[in-house]
Amino acid sequence: MRWLNKQTPYGMNRRHFLQHAAGASALMGSSLALGGTLRAHANELAKNNKSAILLWMGGGPATIDLWDLKPGAATGGPFRPISTTGEGQICEHLPQVAKQMHNLSIVRSMSTREADHSRGRYYMHTGFVPNPNIEHPSYGSVIAHELMANREDLQIPPFISVGGASEGPGFLGMAWAPFSVSSSGRIRNLEMGIDDSRLVQRMKTLDILERGFVAQKRGIPAEDHMKVLKQTFDLMTSEQMKAFEVDQEPETVKERYGTGNFGQGCLLARRLVEAGVPFVEVDLGGWDNHQNVHTTLRDQRLPTLDQAMSALVEDLEKRELLKDTAIIWMGEFGRTPTINGNAGRDHWARSWSVVVGGAGIKGGLVVGETDADGRRVTSEPYSAEDLMSTVCHGLGISLKTTYHSKSGRPMKIAGGGKLISPLVAT
């Protein structure tokens, strides 16, 4: 596991982290030697707890070529549809995912309003359009915040982003920021020359200083900072760090997921959900295909996606985790039905698809439709807010939940969206 940003996962800059929490990784070796197993802990946590895994397709995937094919249309492209174990057909280059579609549903009538990468990414992650006056919390922060009440024993972070950065916690505070790791599950060792006993003593001294600072009524940032330091220490000394040891999986399992970054990231996500982590995001970029879209999909993106996504869903089902784990596959938007002069597709938010399943969300369905060439939605359109509301509902999170921004402004969870009713189990 390595830091992917200039800041630590909980928002401290690297120098600050080195000054106040560095050396904690020196405890890693001894902590991993503690008794017990990850599976025993998973069984205990999984009794009444749900989680979500977001498979984030950065760049905006051409969903018209994956989930809503238009064979015979001028906009359709060269790929052929194949049957699945669910209602609909999907791309011929996703044969393994096709076998898992009884567990997953396609929403083909997404119609959103942000076709710029950064704005679309923010909107699909939060359920709110960007606003210069307020920073909204992301899916991961919201879900982690709401589901942590049942996980007093969880010592590793509740929101983990694998293989790329996610959106932040907004007004919920840095205690709910994403913990960014690589797909290998390794943490870079900070060689400080400090033995365990000295580290413990330093952390105790720092805790006294931090508590004194907070007692001076320095506000939420000071309180969050103290929480961060405690979380850092708990993390580095926790047996639950075994969840990050992807290398301990059998070779056959690693090969089933795929040995690339996305495959191992999906395997790590399964391990983290087993350990009780409420929200994991796994990044697969490379979907901004303005040129040679079909060659790129056929030779690069789709084989990687097919192997890893199918293995994840299959594995979750076999381990009886899928019923409590929501799966969300999406990017920031889709791509144009029209194929441009460079054999690519451009940005398109008016009519596109997402895939969801698990955790109380009905599988095997196709919800919504687009016209014959994929240019417009011809059924009830759904938004980012609707998708997020449906996922939260499946996870048992009340849609009546209301947050308040730092200025006191009330904010309904998931942007106040409506349920995608066909997906809601009765």
C-alpha positions, 0 to 999 in steps of 0.5 A: 500500500502506498500513498497516492497523494501528497496528503495522507489519507486523512488530510495531513500533509506528508511532513506533518504525518512524518512528524507526528505519526511516522514510525507507526509502520515500524509496528507493522511486522509485530502487529501482523504476527498477532493471533486470530484470522481475518475470516473470524473477524469478518464473520463477526462483523458481517452479521448485521453490517452492509458495505458497498464497492464502487467500480469507478470507470474514470474517463467516461465509458462508452456504455453504448458499446457495453450495456446498451448495444445498437446492432445494425444502427449507424451509431452501433459500432462493431460489437455484437450483443450476447445473452446473459443470465439476466434479462438483457444482452451485453457486449460480446467482449464481456462473456464472464460478466454475462454469467453474473448478470443474474446478480446485477441490473443495468440502468439504461436510462441515466440522463445527467447534466454534466459532460465535463470530466471534473464536474461529472466526476463530482456530480456522480460521486456526490449527487450534487452539482459543483458549487463554489460555496460548498463542498459536498461529501462523496458516496464513500464518506456518506456511506462510511459515516452512516454505517460505522455506527455498527462497527465499533471494532473496526480499526482500519479506515471505513472508506478506502480508495484503491488504485486512484483518488476518490472525491473527498468528505466535504463538510463531513470532515476529514475523519471521513476522507478516503484512505488511498492505497495501491492495489498491492495492499502494501504500505511504504515503510517509514524508516525512522529508527524508532523502536516500538516502546519509544513510538508508544511513548511518543504517541502518548505524549502527543495524545496529551498535547492534542487533548490539551489543544482540543480543550482550548475549544479550537473547533472541529479541525482540532478535534478531527486532527486528534481523531486522525492521529488516533486512527493512524496509530490504531491502523498501524498496530491493528491485526485487521491490517491483514486485510491488505495482504493480497499476496496471501491469497492463493495463486489461483484466486489472484489469477482468477481476478487478473494480476493487473492493478484493477484485478488485484484491486477488486480482490483487495476490495473483497478482502476489505469488505470481509474485514468490515470496511463499509465502502471501497472504491476501485479505480479503472481509468482509461475510458476517455476514448476520443480515438480508436474507441473500439480497438481500445475497448476490445484489446485493453479495457474490456478483457480487464473489466470482464475478468476482475468484475466477474470474479468479484461478483462470483466470489462475493456470492460464493462467500455469502457477502453479495446480499450485504454488499452493493456493487456500483459500476459507473463513470462520470458519463457515457459517450456519444452515439456518433462515432467521430472522425478519429474512430472515437466517441466523445462526451455524452451525458444525455443517455447512458448506463450504469450497473448495480446489484447486491445488498437489497438491489434486485439483480437480473433486470434491465431498467429503462431504455434509449431510442434506436440509435441511443441518442435519447432516453425514451423511458423514465430518466434517472439521475445521479441523485436517484442512483445514490438514493437507491444504493443508500436504500439498499444499504439500509440508510434512511433517505430522510437523513439530513446533514447540515453544511458548515454554514448550517444549510440543510442537505438531504442525503443523496441530493434528495433523489428518488428511488429507481423503483424496479430495483427496490426489493419488496 
